[in-house]
């Protein structure tokens, strides 16, 4: 994630400073009485710790190949 954060700052020519926040502070446990939330996370939050999309697999199964480079996606998202 740090690599992505650095790419966003560089791509947008931002003066923002990257601040690392511990997971537990960024996603505090849900309030008592809300119900059981896996791993003590926030309701509705996808708690997958490791993500590694397999684009080749996507291409093979749905016959789709992403054409927009990541830097362009970052620029479009920021607009």
FENVENLIN-V205277 format. One record per residue. N is the residue number from 1. PHI is phi in degrees with one decimal (none if undefined). Layout:
BEGIN
N|PHI + N|PHI
END
This chain:
BEGIN
1|none + 2|-63.8 + 3|-63.0 + 4|-65.6 + 5|-59.9 + 6|-64.7 + 7|-64.8 + 8|-61.7 + 9|-59.9 + 10|-67.7 + 11|-61.1 + 12|-91.0 + 13|49.9 + 14|-86.6 + 15|-96.8 + 16|-61.4 + 17|-100.6 + 18|-81.8 + 19|-118.5 + 20|-84.4 + 21|-118.9 + 22|-58.1 + 23|-51.0 + 24|-62.2 + 25|-79.8 + 26|-69.7 + 27|-129.6 + 28|-66.0 + 29|-59.4 + 30|-68.3 + 31|-64.5 + 32|-60.7 + 33|87.3 + 34|-78.4 + 35|121.9 + 36|-74.8 + 37|-113.5 + 38|-54.6 + 39|61.6 + 40|70.1 + 41|-84.7 + 42|-82.2 + 43|-58.8 + 44|81.2 + 45|-87.3 + 46|-77.8 + 47|-92.6 + 48|-71.9 + 49|-81.9 + 50|-130.1 + 51|-125.7 + 52|-146.8 + 53|-58.9 + 54|-109.5 + 55|-63.1 + 56|-61.1 + 57|-65.8 + 58|-59.6 + 59|-58.6 + 60|-66.6 + 61|-81.4 + 62|-113.8 + 63|55.4 + 64|-127.0 + 65|-124.8 + 66|-59.4 + 67|-114.6 + 68|-90.7 + 69|-65.4 + 70|-56.1 + 71|-60.4 + 72|-69.1 + 73|-61.0 + 74|-61.9 + 75|-60.2 + 76|-63.7 + 77|-66.2 + 78|-71.7 + 79|-67.0
END
